[in-house]
Amino acid sequence: MVRKLACFFVLVSFFAIGIFAQQAHYPTKPVNVVVAYSAGGASDLTARLIAEYWKKYTGNDMVVTNVVGAEGAIAARQVRESRPDGYTVLWYHEAMLGNYYLGVCNLNWYDFTPACVALKISTVSVTRPDMPWNDLREAVEDAKANPGKYVYGLGTGGVAYWLFAGLESVVSGAWRTVPFEGGDTQRATALLGGHIDITMVSAAGGWSFLKSGQIKPLAVHDEERNPLMPDVPTAKELGYPDVIFQLTNTFFFPPKTPSWIVEEFNKIIIKIVEDPEFQKKAAEVAAAVPYFKAGKELEKFWDSMDQRYKNLVEKMNETE
């Protein structure tokens, strides 16, 4: 009996060692990153930059696949239905929450296995250099005193739409609005042409305009100032604590992805995020700053963002 038990424990030990060895060797093949937007945008550029350094630290490829449509909802559904084996992962930001509360998609962040936040890109309220406002508070107060005088260029969906909705909840009906289906460049071009007076751009999409001084920043819609624009106040500093809409690109695995895969994945990502060369390139190509969160801290973060969007919807419904 003792001999049988000894053999049993030896077999169990070998089995456990085999599992450990399997875990320690993740990844053993290319990882497919599904980006919810088209090539050339901020999400695409940052995903491809991470893929470059993934190769550096693992010796394996990270393949970027662009799946466009419904502000990312199509990409989200595709990943959720994928095998939870660690080799398909979604690269997505707060537009997921916008889709959920607008009824575009019935998937929320908790319908996936969140891995980690890697980078953050600020959104910025901007105007033309010839406009009299020095910050967002001055713009809001002027619009409040002169309802309908100024034109706001808003997005038809995504974070650009929600940021305007946040401002609208503060000063309802102050601006005339013009919707744009395109991204940051289209709204920035309309601003420069005098077709609108104020709009929102992501730091990534509007970076060339901001650096050249063609457009003037009024506020960063983030919890703290952006180190790439240290002189620009946050909306929170200016008295608008609920108008915080940064883009925090996060890796989401399909539901039921094993925790050991998530842990191994995160170990690699944190090496990339802490790489000084990577940080420099992220700032140059997408005005992105390192912003790593994982585990309970990540869940708390997304839960707080979820609540922010939910509260905004309730405010919007109250004013209708």
C-alpha positions as CSV (number, residue, x, y, z in Angstrom):
1,M,0.0,0.0,0.0
2,V,2.8,2.4,0.9
3,R,4.6,1.6,-2.3
4,K,1.4,2.3,-4.3
5,L,0.9,5.6,-2.6
6,A,4.5,6.6,-3.3
7,C,4.1,5.8,-7.0
8,F,0.8,7.8,-7.0
9,F,2.5,10.9,-5.5
10,V,5.4,10.6,-8.0
11,L,3.0,10.6,-10.9
12,V,1.2,13.6,-9.5
13,S,4.5,15.4,-9.0
14,F,5.5,14.7,-12.6
15,F,2.1,15.9,-13.8
16,A,2.4,19.1,-11.8
17,I,5.9,19.7,-13.2
18,G,4.6,19.2,-16.7
19,I,1.9,21.8,-16.2
20,F,4.4,24.3,-14.7
21,A,6.7,23.8,-17.6
22,Q,3.9,24.4,-20.0
23,Q,2.9,27.6,-18.2
24,A,6.5,28.8,-18.1
25,H,6.8,28.6,-21.9
26,Y,4.0,30.9,-22.8
27,P,3.9,32.1,-25.5
28,T,5.0,29.3,-27.8
29,K,3.4,30.8,-31.0
30,P,2.2,34.1,-32.3
31,V,-0.4,36.0,-30.4
32,N,-3.1,37.7,-32.4
33,V,-4.0,41.2,-31.2
34,V,-7.4,42.4,-32.5
35,V,-7.5,46.2,-32.8
36,A,-10.9,47.7,-32.9
37,Y,-10.0,50.5,-35.3
38,S,-8.4,51.0,-38.7
39,A,-4.7,51.1,-39.5
40,G,-2.9,54.3,-38.8
41,G,-5.0,55.4,-35.8
42,A,-3.8,55.7,-32.2
43,S,-5.0,52.2,-31.2
44,D,-3.3,50.6,-34.2
45,L,0.0,52.5,-33.8
46,T,0.3,51.6,-30.1
47,A,-0.6,48.0,-30.7
48,R,2.0,47.7,-33.4
49,L,4.6,49.3,-31.2
50,I,3.9,46.9,-28.4
51,A,4.1,44.0,-31.0
52,E,7.6,45.2,-31.9
53,Y,8.8,44.9,-28.3
54,W,6.8,41.7,-27.7
55,K,9.1,40.2,-30.3
56,K,12.1,41.6,-28.5
57,Y,11.2,40.1,-25.1
58,T,9.6,36.8,-26.2
59,G,11.2,35.9,-29.5
60,N,7.6,35.3,-30.8
61,D,5.5,37.4,-33.1
62,M,2.5,39.5,-32.0
63,V,0.2,39.8,-35.1
64,V,-2.0,42.9,-35.2
65,T,-5.4,42.4,-36.9
66,N,-7.7,45.4,-37.6
67,V,-11.4,44.6,-37.2
68,V,-13.3,47.8,-37.9
69,G,-17.0,48.6,-37.3
70,A,-19.5,49.9,-34.8
71,E,-16.9,51.8,-32.8
72,G,-15.2,48.5,-31.9
73,A,-18.2,46.3,-31.2
74,I,-17.5,43.9,-34.0
75,A,-13.9,43.4,-32.8
76,A,-15.2,42.8,-29.2
77,R,-17.7,40.2,-30.3
78,Q,-15.0,38.4,-32.3
79,V,-12.6,38.1,-29.4
80,R,-15.3,37.1,-26.9
81,E,-16.1,34.1,-29.2
82,S,-12.5,33.1,-29.6
83,R,-10.8,30.2,-27.8
84,P,-9.5,31.2,-24.3
85,D,-6.0,29.9,-24.9
86,G,-4.1,33.1,-24.6
87,Y,-3.4,33.6,-28.3
88,T,-6.3,36.0,-29.2
89,V,-6.5,39.3,-27.3
90,L,-8.5,42.5,-27.7
91,W,-6.9,45.9,-27.6
92,Y,-9.6,48.4,-26.7
93,H,-10.4,51.4,-24.6
94,E,-13.4,53.2,-23.0
95,A,-15.4,53.2,-26.3
96,M,-16.5,49.8,-25.1
97,L,-18.5,51.5,-22.3
98,G,-19.9,54.1,-24.7
99,N,-21.1,51.3,-27.0
100,Y,-22.7,49.5,-24.1
101,Y,-24.7,52.5,-22.7
102,L,-25.7,53.6,-26.2
103,G,-27.1,50.1,-27.0
104,V,-24.6,49.6,-29.9
105,C,-23.2,46.4,-28.2
106,N,-24.4,44.4,-25.3
107,L,-20.8,43.6,-24.2
108,N,-19.2,45.4,-21.3
109,W,-15.6,45.1,-19.8
110,Y,-16.6,42.4,-17.3
111,D,-17.8,40.1,-20.2
112,F,-14.1,39.5,-20.9
113,T,-11.0,38.4,-18.9
114,P,-9.2,41.7,-18.4
115,A,-5.4,41.4,-18.5
116,C,-3.8,44.8,-18.1
117,V,-3.9,48.5,-19.0
118,A,-0.6,49.4,-20.8
119,L,-0.9,52.9,-22.1
120,K,-2.9,56.0,-21.7
121,I,-3.7,58.7,-24.2
122,S,-5.3,62.0,-23.1
123,T,-8.2,63.6,-24.7
124,V,-8.0,67.4,-25.1
125,S,-10.5,70.2,-25.6
126,V,-9.1,72.5,-28.2
127,T,-9.8,75.8,-30.0
128,R,-8.1,78.1,-32.5
129,P,-5.3,80.3,-31.4
130,D,-7.3,83.4,-32.3
131,M,-10.2,82.5,-29.9
132,P,-10.2,84.5,-26.6
133,W,-10.3,81.6,-24.2
134,N,-7.3,80.5,-22.2
135,D,-8.9,77.4,-20.8
136,L,-12.0,75.3,-20.8
137,R,-13.7,77.2,-18.0
138,E,-13.5,80.5,-19.9
139,A,-15.0,78.7,-23.0
140,V,-17.9,77.3,-21.0
141,E,-18.6,80.6,-19.2
142,D,-18.5,82.5,-22.6
143,A,-20.8,79.9,-24.2
144,K,-23.2,80.1,-21.2
145,A,-23.4,83.9,-21.5
146,N,-23.8,83.7,-25.3
147,P,-25.9,80.6,-26.0
148,G,-25.8,79.6,-29.7
149,K,-23.0,81.9,-30.6
150,Y,-20.2,79.2,-30.8
151,V,-20.1,76.0,-32.7
152,Y,-18.9,72.7,-31.1
153,G,-17.6,69.9,-33.4
154,L,-18.6,66.6,-31.8
155,G,-18.2,63.0,-32.8
156,T,-21.1,60.8,-33.8
157,G,-20.0,58.1,-31.4
158,G,-17.1,56.9,-29.2
159,V,-15.3,59.0,-26.6
160,A,-15.7,62.2,-28.7
161,Y,-19.4,62.0,-28.4
162,W,-19.3,61.2,-24.7
163,L,-17.0,64.1,-23.9
164,F,-19.4,66.6,-25.4
165,A,-22.3,64.9,-23.6
166,G,-20.3,65.5,-20.4
167,L,-19.9,69.2,-21.2
168,E,-23.6,69.4,-22.3
169,S,-24.6,68.1,-18.9
170,V,-22.8,71.1,-17.3
171,V,-24.1,73.8,-19.6
172,S,-27.0,72.5,-21.6
173,G,-27.8,74.1,-25.0
174,A,-24.9,76.6,-24.9
175,W,-23.3,75.5,-28.2
176,R,-24.6,74.9,-31.6
177,T,-23.2,71.6,-32.8
178,V,-21.9,70.0,-36.0
179,P,-21.4,66.2,-35.9
180,F,-18.4,64.5,-37.6
181,E,-18.2,60.9,-38.5
182,G,-14.5,61.0,-39.0
183,G,-11.8,61.2,-36.4
184,D,-9.5,63.8,-34.8
185,T,-8.0,65.1,-38.0
186,Q,-11.4,65.9,-39.6
187,R,-12.5,67.9,-36.5
188,A,-9.1,69.6,-36.2
189,T,-9.3,70.6,-39.9
190,A,-12.8,72.0,-39.5
191,L,-11.6,74.0,-36.5
192,L,-8.7,75.5,-38.5
193,G,-11.1,76.3,-41.3
194,G,-13.3,78.3,-39.0
195,H,-16.3,75.9,-39.4
196,I,-16.4,75.2,-35.7
197,D,-15.0,77.0,-32.6
198,I,-14.2,74.2,-30.2
199,T,-13.9,70.5,-30.3
200,M,-12.1,67.5,-28.7
201,V,-9.2,65.5,-30.0
202,S,-7.1,62.8,-28.6
203,A,-3.5,63.8,-27.9
204,A,-2.5,61.2,-30.4
205,G,-4.7,62.2,-33.3
206,G,-4.2,66.0,-32.6
207,W,-0.5,65.8,-31.7
208,S,0.9,67.4,-34.8
209,F,-1.6,70.3,-34.6
210,L,-0.8,70.8,-30.9
211,K,2.9,70.7,-31.3
212,S,2.9,73.1,-34.2
213,G,0.6,75.6,-32.3
214,Q,-2.1,75.3,-35.0
215,I,-4.7,74.5,-32.3
216,K,-4.8,75.7,-28.7
217,P,-5.4,73.3,-25.8
218,L,-8.0,74.3,-23.3
219,A,-8.0,71.3,-20.9
220,V,-6.8,67.7,-20.6
221,H,-9.7,65.4,-19.8
222,D,-7.7,63.2,-17.4
223,E,-7.2,62.6,-13.6
224,E,-3.9,64.4,-13.7
225,R,-1.9,66.6,-16.1
226,N,-0.3,64.9,-19.1
227,P,3.5,65.0,-18.8
228,L,3.7,65.8,-22.5
229,M,1.6,68.9,-22.0
230,P,2.5,69.9,-18.4
231,D,1.2,73.5,-18.7
232,V,-2.4,72.4,-19.7
233,P,-4.8,72.2,-16.8
234,T,-7.1,69.2,-16.3
235,A,-10.8,69.5,-16.6
236,K,-10.9,68.4,-12.9
237,E,-8.7,71.4,-11.9
238,L,-11.1,73.7,-13.8
239,G,-14.1,72.5,-11.9
240,Y,-15.4,69.7,-14.2
241,P,-14.5,66.5,-12.3
242,D,-17.0,64.4,-14.2
243,V,-15.7,65.3,-17.7
244,I,-12.8,62.9,-17.6
245,F,-12.5,60.8,-20.7
246,Q,-9.0,59.5,-21.3
247,L,-8.2,56.6,-23.6
248,T,-6.8,53.8,-21.6
249,N,-6.0,51.0,-24.0
250,T,-6.4,47.7,-22.3
251,F,-5.8,44.0,-23.2
252,F,-8.9,41.9,-22.9
253,F,-8.8,38.1,-23.3
254,P,-11.9,35.9,-24.0
255,P,-13.9,34.9,-20.9
256,K,-12.5,31.8,-19.0
257,T,-8.9,32.4,-20.1
258,P,-6.8,30.7,-17.4
259,S,-5.3,33.0,-14.8
260,W,-1.7,31.6,-15.4
261,I,-1.9,32.8,-19.0
262,V,-3.0,36.3,-17.9
263,E,-0.1,36.4,-15.4
264,E,2.5,35.3,-17.9
265,F,1.1,37.8,-20.5
266,N,1.2,40.6,-17.9
267,K,4.8,39.8,-16.9
268,I,5.9,40.4,-20.5
269,I,3.8,43.6,-21.0
270,I,5.2,45.2,-17.9
271,K,8.7,44.7,-19.2
272,I,7.7,46.4,-22.4
273,V,6.0,49.3,-20.6
274,E,9.0,49.9,-18.4
275,D,11.4,49.9,-21.3
276,P,12.7,53.5,-21.7
277,E,13.1,53.1,-25.4
278,F,9.5,51.9,-25.7
279,Q,8.3,54.9,-23.6
280,K,10.1,57.3,-25.9
281,K,8.6,55.8,-29.0
282,A,5.1,55.7,-27.5
283,A,5.3,59.4,-26.8
284,E,6.6,60.1,-30.3
285,V,4.2,58.0,-32.4
286,A,1.0,58.4,-30.3
287,A,1.5,60.9,-27.5
288,A,0.9,57.9,-25.2
289,V,2.3,57.6,-21.7
290,P,2.9,54.3,-19.7
291,Y,0.0,53.4,-17.5
292,F,0.2,49.8,-16.2
293,K,-2.6,48.3,-14.1
294,A,-3.5,44.7,-13.6
295,G,-5.5,42.4,-11.3
296,K,-7.8,44.0,-8.7
297,E,-6.4,47.4,-9.4
298,L,-7.4,47.1,-13.0
299,E,-10.9,45.8,-12.1
300,K,-11.4,48.8,-9.7
301,F,-10.3,51.1,-12.5
302,W,-12.7,49.8,-15.1
303,D,-15.5,49.6,-12.5
304,S,-15.0,53.3,-11.8
305,M,-15.0,54.2,-15.5
306,D,-18.1,52.1,-16.0
307,Q,-19.9,54.0,-13.2
308,R,-18.9,57.3,-14.7
309,Y,-20.5,56.5,-18.1
310,K,-23.6,55.1,-16.3
311,N,-24.0,58.3,-14.3
312,L,-23.7,60.4,-17.4
313,V,-26.4,58.5,-19.1
314,E,-28.7,59.0,-16.1
315,K,-28.0,62.8,-16.3
316,M,-28.7,62.8,-20.0
317,N,-32.0,61.0,-19.5
318,E,-33.0,63.5,-16.8
319,T,-32.5,66.5,-19.2
320,E,-34.6,64.9,-22.0
